[in-house]
Amino acid sequence: MYLRLKKRTLKKTSTGSIDAVILESKRQGRITSQRFICYLGSIKESLIGAVVHRILFWDKVLKKLDSLSLSIESRHQIEEMLSQRIPRPTDEERVWYRERRA
């Protein structure tokens, strides 16, 4: 299994969005195909710097990953690849968000 980050442009607003999906690669002879496993979530590129949107994105992603039967190694690899493109919120950011919502 592997993570695919796909950039797409939203037609109405002409802004970019990043979709995160998990695929499984299979090979039969010389033919390679990918099978869709799970949609993890999406975030607008312009909102990656916004703490609230990153927290909401990562909460959704982690919940979806929890529902899958992934090995610890696979999960760690997927989370690491995703965090390179969309940084994980820090503990301080999460505390700030919780205090803000209270």
Buried (B, 14 or more C-beta within 10 A) or exposed (E): BBBEBEEEEEEEEEEBBBBBBBBEEEEEEEEEEEEEBBEBBBBBBEBBEEBBBBBBBBEBBBEBBEEBEBEEEBBEBBBEBBEEBBBBBEEEBBEBBEEEEE
